[in-house]
Each structure stands twice: as structure tokens, then as C-alpha cells.
């Protein structure tokens, strides 16, 4: 059973940084796309960044490009999201989830990582409890 434990959120001023961690269990990172998603009050669920667990290739939504960096540690089965130059609009609960790169949803997509990040919350079988990120003065 896939399980995720997110951590690292907090309150930070605009321009500040946070590093989120997603500890995964029940599966290895290989052959999976692992993504960070966020949910802000009154806003739709949004895919922020996704990474190929095998080769480390990445995808970022436009609003976080050049500010966020996603990485993975295959030994510790953990995916990280380094968030720099944070903005108030980055506020939300951040979750991680994973999709097999061989799933019907992504295998034929021109960009499997972009397809994974476009998946909705109901598309994933399991989520962690999330970690709250608040960017405010």
C-alpha cells in the first residue's frame, strides 16, 4: 500500500524559503512519477512539480519555475521540494502522490510528468496528511 508522510511546512515571510519532504513507503521510486500538489482555500487542487523517480527528470508548473526545485533520494525513498522566493500565493496545504509511469493515464502522454501533475485529487489512490505552507508578513 502506497503511503506518504509530508513534512517541512511552516510560516514564512515573502521571499523566504522552505524545504518540504515526502517520505514514501510501500513502493520504490523507480518507474513512478512523484508529484507535489497544493490546495489553497477557495482554489482548485494544483500540481506544482513532478519528478521521474528513475531518471530524475522534472516538470514545474509555470508559477513556480525558477523558484522551486524538486529532487529525489532513492536510497531513503524520499522526494524533496525546495521552495525559494516564496510568495503569498504559494500558501496552501502541500501533498505528495505517485503514479506509475506505465499507467494508462500517463504512458501515452507527450509529457508523462506534466500529465501526472495535471491529475486531480480523485485520480490518486492515496495521499498523505499534507503539510501547511503559509507565506505572510
C-alpha positions in Angstrom: 0.0 0.0 0.0 1.4 3.4 -1.0 1.9 5.7 1.9 3.3 9.2 2.1 4.4 11.4 5.0 4.8 15.1 4.2 6.8 17.5 6.4 8.7 20.7 6.4 5.9 23.3 6.1 5.6 26.4 8.2 5.0 30.1 8.3 7.5 32.2 6.3 7.7 35.7 5.1 7.5 36.6 1.4 10.9 36.0 -0.2 11.7 33.2 2.3 12.4 29.5 1.8 11.2 26.2 2.9 12.2 22.6 2.2 9.4 20.0 2.1 10.0 16.3 2.4 7.8 13.4 1.2 8.8 10.1 2.8 7.2 7.3 0.7 6.7 3.7 1.7 5.0 0.7 0.2 6.8 1.2 -3.2 10.1 2.2 -4.7 10.6 5.4 -6.7 11.7 3.7 -9.9 9.2 3.7 -12.8 7.0 6.2 -11.0 6.3 9.9 -11.3 6.1 11.5 -7.9 4.5 14.9 -7.6 3.9 17.7 -5.2 0.4 19.2 -5.2 -1.2 22.0 -3.3 -4.6 23.0 -2.2 -5.3 26.6 -1.1 -8.6 27.8 0.4 -11.1 28.6 -2.4 -8.8 27.4 -5.1 -8.5 24.3 -7.1 -6.1 21.5 -6.4 -2.9 22.2 -8.3 0.0 20.2 -9.5 3.2 22.1 -8.5 6.0 19.9 -9.6 6.6 16.3 -10.6 9.7 14.1 -10.9 10.6 10.9 -12.6 11.7 8.6 -9.8 14.0 6.7 -12.2 16.0 9.3 -14.1 15.2 12.4 -12.1 13.7 14.5 -14.9 11.4 17.2 -13.7 8.4 19.2 -14.5 7.2 22.5 -12.9 4.1 24.5 -13.3 4.8 28.0 -14.7 4.1 29.8 -11.5 6.9 28.1 -9.6 9.6 27.8 -12.3 13.0 29.2 -11.3 11.8 29.3 -7.6 11.1 25.7 -6.7 13.4 22.6 -7.1 12.2 19.0 -6.8 14.7 16.2 -6.1 14.5 12.7 -5.0 16.7 10.4 -2.8 16.2 6.8 -4.0 18.1 5.3 -1.1 15.8 7.0 1.5 12.7 6.8 -0.7 12.1 10.5 -0.2 11.2 13.3 -2.5 12.0 16.9 -1.6 10.7 20.3 -2.7 13.0 23.2 -2.2 10.9 26.4 -2.3 12.7 29.7 -2.6 11.5 33.3 -3.0 8.1 32.3 -1.7 5.1 34.4 -2.4 1.8 34.7 -0.6 0.1 32.9 -3.5 2.1 29.8 -2.6 0.1 29.4 0.6 -1.7 26.1 0.9 -1.6 22.6 2.1 1.1 20.6 0.1 0.6 17.0 -0.6 2.6 14.3 -2.5 1.4 11.5 -4.5 2.7 9.0 -7.1 1.7 7.5 -10.3 3.2 4.5 -12.2 4.8 5.7 -15.4 3.1 2.7 -17.1 -0.4 3.7 -16.1 -3.0 4.3 -18.8 -3.2 8.0 -17.7 0.4 8.9 -18.5 2.1 6.2 -20.6 0.9 7.7 -23.9 1.1 11.3 -22.9 3.6 13.5 -24.7 4.9 14.5 -21.3 4.2 11.9 -18.6 5.4 14.2 -15.8 3.1 17.0 -17.0 0.3 14.5 -17.2 0.9 13.4 -13.7 0.9 16.9 -12.4 -2.4 17.5 -14.2 -4.1 14.7 -12.4 -6.9 15.6 -10.0 -7.1 14.6 -6.3 -9.5 11.8 -7.0 -7.2 10.2 -9.6 -4.8 9.1 -6.9 -5.4 6.1 -4.6 -3.6 7.6 -1.6 -2.4 10.8 -0.2 -0.5 11.8 3.0 -1.8 14.2 5.6 -0.2 17.1 3.9 1.9 19.9 5.3 0.7 23.5 5.6 2.7 26.3 4.0 1.8 29.9 4.9 3.5 32.8 3.3 2.7 36.0 5.0 4.1 39.1 6.7 
